């Protein structure tokens, strides 16, 4: 049984993933008595048939905003994994009144005007662009192997690889709008060790946790796709996040 009153969780996946990746965590949260939403961003996962060059970071922010609105979600814990941190941060500008706290699971923590490419640095951004040029008609990034995300157990890796989809390049290039509300909102950053994040991004989260009593920093000794490799630990931290706000 849940030790806190039942609250909704909205779990936002990262790049080239889909809502499917949250299945092990969602199952545990529901068993604890909580309502769970795992929206799939436009053009990914089971919505891969909608993939187009026009899909942007803004499109994905709209997806999450619409989920909270149409499902009438209130007092939620909003979670973003990896690229999903960009989406959650942007969505908070419009739905912060519906969110008690947000969690960035090894996720991007952008300031106003930053893009994914700004965060990952010019060398890695160049490689992503080259992948799109060579294997994605110049506008999408092809799926990556599960091992890239630290999923190496054979059954889990096969499950992940069977579901990975392409990512619209534009969603990584687009600068985010205002992030002021996200940076004022109660939150938690979870670093997966080894993290996929650039060192300066982790320093930013650590600095905020030291200065802001409403922001917490946690570390998980597991792979970047922690919701697959250690769903028990991820679930425990998300339940801890119910105290945010």
One Martini backbone bead per residue (centre of mass of N, CA, C, O) as a GRO file, in nm:
protein
  245
    1UNK     BB    1   0.100   0.034   0.015
    2UNK     BB    2   0.066   0.356   0.034
    3UNK     BB    3   0.222   0.619   0.229
    4UNK     BB    4   0.069   0.803   0.040
    5UNK     BB    5  -0.134   0.969  -0.117
    6UNK     BB    6  -0.291   0.949  -0.397
    7UNK     BB    7  -0.106   0.999  -0.705
    8UNK     BB    8  -0.011   1.128  -0.996
    9UNK     BB    9   0.175   1.006  -1.279
   10UNK     BB   10   0.407   1.153  -1.523
   11UNK     BB   11   0.577   0.975  -1.783
   12UNK     BB   12   0.868   1.081  -1.966
   13UNK     BB   13   1.039   1.006  -2.224
   14UNK     BB   14   1.294   0.961  -2.433
   15UNK     BB   15   1.483   0.929  -2.687
   16UNK     BB   16   1.361   0.674  -2.901
   17UNK     BB   17   1.124   0.619  -2.734
   18UNK     BB   18   0.850   0.533  -2.508
   19UNK     BB   19   0.600   0.456  -2.294
   20UNK     BB   20   0.696   0.155  -2.267
   21UNK     BB   21   0.956   0.196  -2.073
   22UNK     BB   22   0.759   0.226  -1.801
   23UNK     BB   23   0.623  -0.045  -1.727
   24UNK     BB   24   0.773  -0.142  -1.465
   25UNK     BB   25   0.704   0.117  -1.301
   26UNK     BB   26   0.399   0.142  -1.340
   27UNK     BB   27   0.327  -0.123  -1.203
   28UNK     BB   28   0.432  -0.037  -0.921
   29UNK     BB   29   0.267   0.223  -0.878
   30UNK     BB   30  -0.012   0.087  -0.903
   31UNK     BB   31   0.034  -0.111  -0.665
   32UNK     BB   32   0.055   0.158  -0.470
   33UNK     BB   33  -0.213   0.341  -0.579
   34UNK     BB   34  -0.143   0.482  -0.856
   35UNK     BB   35  -0.166   0.700  -1.106
   36UNK     BB   36  -0.067   0.639  -1.459
   37UNK     BB   37   0.121   0.818  -1.712
   38UNK     BB   38   0.251   0.730  -2.065
   39UNK     BB   39   0.333   0.922  -2.288
   40UNK     BB   40   0.369   0.949  -2.638
   41UNK     BB   41   0.552   1.099  -2.855
   42UNK     BB   42   0.555   1.238  -3.146
   43UNK     BB   43   0.693   0.979  -3.364
   44UNK     BB   44   0.693   0.761  -3.142
   45UNK     BB   45   0.665   0.454  -3.110
   46UNK     BB   46   0.325   0.404  -3.168
   47UNK     BB   47   0.381   0.705  -3.328
   48UNK     BB   48   0.575   0.661  -3.584
   49UNK     BB   49   0.369   0.728  -3.822
   50UNK     BB   50   0.416   1.058  -3.747
   51UNK     BB   51   0.675   1.105  -3.865
   52UNK     BB   52   0.847   1.427  -3.902
   53UNK     BB   53   1.024   1.720  -3.979
   54UNK     BB   54   0.820   1.912  -3.797
   55UNK     BB   55   0.902   1.797  -3.543
   56UNK     BB   56   0.926   1.931  -3.215
   57UNK     BB   57   0.970   2.033  -2.907
   58UNK     BB   58   0.690   2.172  -2.900
   59UNK     BB   59   0.525   1.922  -2.966
   60UNK     BB   60   0.604   1.765  -2.703
   61UNK     BB   61   0.499   1.969  -2.506
   62UNK     BB   62   0.207   1.953  -2.602
   63UNK     BB   63   0.160   1.659  -2.527
   64UNK     BB   64   0.183   1.701  -2.216
   65UNK     BB   65  -0.021   1.923  -2.176
   66UNK     BB   66  -0.260   1.756  -2.290
   67UNK     BB   67  -0.259   1.530  -2.087
   68UNK     BB   68  -0.326   1.700  -1.835
   69UNK     BB   69  -0.586   1.825  -1.950
   70UNK     BB   70  -0.760   1.576  -2.063
   71UNK     BB   71  -0.709   1.412  -1.776
   72UNK     BB   72  -0.728   1.599  -1.529
   73UNK     BB   73  -0.451   1.668  -1.391
   74UNK     BB   74  -0.352   1.669  -1.043
   75UNK     BB   75  -0.095   1.672  -0.831
   76UNK     BB   76   0.169   1.593  -0.982
   77UNK     BB   77   0.423   1.378  -1.096
   78UNK     BB   78   0.683   1.492  -1.308
   79UNK     BB   79   0.860   1.293  -1.554
   80UNK     BB   80   1.204   1.303  -1.694
   81UNK     BB   81   1.385   1.135  -1.945
   82UNK     BB   82   1.631   1.287  -2.060
   83UNK     BB   83   1.483   1.444  -2.305
   84UNK     BB   84   1.230   1.472  -2.115
   85UNK     BB   85   1.344   1.719  -1.960
   86UNK     BB   86   1.276   1.927  -2.174
   87UNK     BB   87   0.969   1.879  -2.179
   88UNK     BB   88   0.904   1.928  -1.882
   89UNK     BB   89   1.023   2.211  -1.859
   90UNK     BB   90   0.834   2.337  -2.073
   91UNK     BB   91   0.555   2.251  -1.948
   92UNK     BB   92   0.571   2.412  -1.673
   93UNK     BB   93   0.486   2.691  -1.792
   94UNK     BB   94   0.167   2.563  -1.818
   95UNK     BB   95   0.143   2.326  -1.555
   96UNK     BB   96   0.236   2.397  -1.256
   97UNK     BB   97  -0.056   2.386  -1.116
   98UNK     BB   98  -0.052   2.047  -1.163
   99UNK     BB   99   0.232   2.037  -1.001
  100UNK     BB  100   0.418   1.929  -0.723
  101UNK     BB  101   0.653   1.772  -0.890
  102UNK     BB  102   0.982   1.715  -1.033
  103UNK     BB  103   1.163   1.469  -1.241
  104UNK     BB  104   1.508   1.402  -1.329
  105UNK     BB  105   1.612   1.125  -1.521
  106UNK     BB  106   1.884   1.181  -1.652
  107UNK     BB  107   1.812   1.483  -1.732
  108UNK     BB  108   1.741   1.762  -1.872
  109UNK     BB  109   1.837   2.115  -1.751
  110UNK     BB  110   1.726   2.386  -1.878
  111UNK     BB  111   1.769   2.687  -2.004
  112UNK     BB  112   1.688   2.948  -2.156
  113UNK     BB  113   1.757   2.871  -2.505
  114UNK     BB  114   1.816   2.575  -2.494
  115UNK     BB  115   1.952   2.272  -2.619
  116UNK     BB  116   2.052   1.963  -2.666
  117UNK     BB  117   2.310   2.046  -2.823
  118UNK     BB  118   2.415   2.230  -2.599
  119UNK     BB  119   2.448   1.995  -2.388
  120UNK     BB  120   2.630   1.778  -2.559
  121UNK     BB  121   2.783   1.922  -2.765
  122UNK     BB  122   2.952   1.955  -3.066
  123UNK     BB  123   3.054   1.665  -3.116
  124UNK     BB  124   2.787   1.509  -3.068
  125UNK     BB  125   2.611   1.677  -3.256
  126UNK     BB  126   2.766   1.602  -3.513
  127UNK     BB  127   2.703   1.298  -3.500
  128UNK     BB  128   2.395   1.324  -3.514
  129UNK     BB  129   2.387   1.471  -3.786
  130UNK     BB  130   2.533   1.247  -3.944
  131UNK     BB  131   2.322   1.030  -3.899
  132UNK     BB  132   2.097   1.181  -4.045
  133UNK     BB  133   2.243   1.209  -4.318
  134UNK     BB  134   2.303   0.891  -4.361
  135UNK     BB  135   2.009   0.754  -4.210
  136UNK     BB  136   1.779   1.026  -4.214
  137UNK     BB  137   1.744   1.231  -4.459
  138UNK     BB  138   1.844   1.483  -4.260
  139UNK     BB  139   1.588   1.459  -4.009
  140UNK     BB  140   1.673   1.181  -3.866
  141UNK     BB  141   1.733   0.962  -3.594
  142UNK     BB  142   1.823   0.667  -3.546
  143UNK     BB  143   1.826   0.400  -3.385
  144UNK     BB  144   1.948   0.256  -3.093
  145UNK     BB  145   2.113   0.058  -2.901
  146UNK     BB  146   2.069  -0.055  -2.585
  147UNK     BB  147   2.371  -0.027  -2.498
  148UNK     BB  148   2.377   0.288  -2.503
  149UNK     BB  149   2.176   0.271  -2.228
  150UNK     BB  150   2.281   0.002  -2.055
  151UNK     BB  151   2.138  -0.247  -2.199
  152UNK     BB  152   2.251  -0.604  -2.160
  153UNK     BB  153   2.042  -0.780  -2.096
  154UNK     BB  154   1.907  -0.984  -2.322
  155UNK     BB  155   1.599  -0.952  -2.275
  156UNK     BB  156   1.592  -0.644  -2.238
  157UNK     BB  157   1.735  -0.568  -2.503
  158UNK     BB  158   1.527  -0.693  -2.692
  159UNK     BB  159   1.290  -0.522  -2.599
  160UNK     BB  160   1.409  -0.246  -2.669
  161UNK     BB  161   1.492  -0.295  -2.972
  162UNK     BB  162   1.185  -0.357  -3.065
  163UNK     BB  163   1.101  -0.025  -2.985
  164UNK     BB  164   1.279   0.148  -3.128
  165UNK     BB  165   1.302   0.486  -3.259
  166UNK     BB  166   1.298   0.763  -3.418
  167UNK     BB  167   1.437   1.107  -3.427
  168UNK     BB  168   1.378   1.425  -3.455
  169UNK     BB  169   1.614   1.658  -3.505
  170UNK     BB  170   1.464   1.921  -3.423
  171UNK     BB  171   1.426   1.845  -3.116
  172UNK     BB  172   1.749   1.898  -3.067
  173UNK     BB  173   1.775   2.199  -3.190
  174UNK     BB  174   1.573   2.335  -3.025
  175UNK     BB  175   1.494   2.594  -2.843
  176UNK     BB  176   1.390   2.682  -2.549
  177UNK     BB  177   1.200   2.843  -2.364
  178UNK     BB  178   1.090   2.913  -2.088
  179UNK     BB  179   1.224   2.804  -1.738
  180UNK     BB  180   1.142   2.946  -1.471
  181UNK     BB  181   0.938   2.753  -1.331
  182UNK     BB  182   1.121   2.504  -1.306
  183UNK     BB  183   1.341   2.664  -1.126
  184UNK     BB  184   1.105   2.708  -0.890
  185UNK     BB  185   1.032   2.421  -0.867
  186UNK     BB  186   0.986   2.142  -0.725
  187UNK     BB  187   1.266   1.901  -0.713
  188UNK     BB  188   1.447   1.628  -0.896
  189UNK     BB  189   1.770   1.474  -0.930
  190UNK     BB  190   1.881   1.185  -1.123
  191UNK     BB  191   2.173   1.004  -1.113
  192UNK     BB  192   2.331   0.795  -1.333
  193UNK     BB  193   2.574   0.529  -1.278
  194UNK     BB  194   2.662   0.614  -1.547
  195UNK     BB  195   2.623   0.908  -1.702
  196UNK     BB  196   2.502   1.085  -1.998
  197UNK     BB  197   2.588   1.339  -1.889
  198UNK     BB  198   2.728   1.626  -1.870
  199UNK     BB  199   2.920   1.760  -1.627
  200UNK     BB  200   2.790   2.051  -1.625
  201UNK     BB  201   2.499   1.947  -1.568
  202UNK     BB  202   2.551   1.819  -1.292
  203UNK     BB  203   2.656   2.072  -1.152
  204UNK     BB  204   2.392   2.228  -1.171
  205UNK     BB  205   2.221   2.038  -0.994
  206UNK     BB  206   2.399   2.044  -0.743
  207UNK     BB  207   2.387   2.348  -0.693
  208UNK     BB  208   2.084   2.366  -0.651
  209UNK     BB  209   2.064   2.163  -0.410
  210UNK     BB  210   2.244   2.343  -0.219
  211UNK     BB  211   2.052   2.619  -0.250
  212UNK     BB  212   1.774   2.440  -0.269
  213UNK     BB  213   1.531   2.298  -0.059
  214UNK     BB  214   1.332   2.210  -0.319
  215UNK     BB  215   1.597   2.055  -0.418
  216UNK     BB  216   1.703   1.726  -0.528
  217UNK     BB  217   1.976   1.484  -0.493
  218UNK     BB  218   2.035   1.180  -0.674
  219UNK     BB  219   2.168   0.835  -0.677
  220UNK     BB  220   2.219   0.577  -0.925
  221UNK     BB  221   2.342   0.239  -0.963
  222UNK     BB  222   2.289   0.275  -1.296
  223UNK     BB  223   2.164   0.301  -1.586
  224UNK     BB  224   2.015   0.519  -1.791
  225UNK     BB  225   1.785   0.289  -1.818
  226UNK     BB  226   1.650   0.256  -1.519
  227UNK     BB  227   1.352   0.155  -1.577
  228UNK     BB  228   1.488  -0.125  -1.671
  229UNK     BB  229   1.741  -0.198  -1.472
  230UNK     BB  230   1.585  -0.037  -1.197
  231UNK     BB  231   1.265  -0.016  -1.099
  232UNK     BB  232   1.275  -0.015  -0.791
  233UNK     BB  233   1.450   0.240  -0.749
  234UNK     BB  234   1.277   0.435  -0.911
  235UNK     BB  235   1.017   0.400  -0.751
  236UNK     BB  236   1.127   0.496  -0.478
  237UNK     BB  237   1.194   0.787  -0.575
  238UNK     BB  238   0.907   0.863  -0.669
  239UNK     BB  239   0.779   0.831  -0.390
  240UNK     BB  240   0.957   1.046  -0.259
  241UNK     BB  241   0.842   1.282  -0.451
  242UNK     BB  242   0.567   1.325  -0.299
  243UNK     BB  243   0.701   1.544  -0.097
  244UNK     BB  244   0.688   1.742  -0.297
  245UNK     BB  245   0.539   2.055  -0.221
   0.00000   0.00000   0.00000
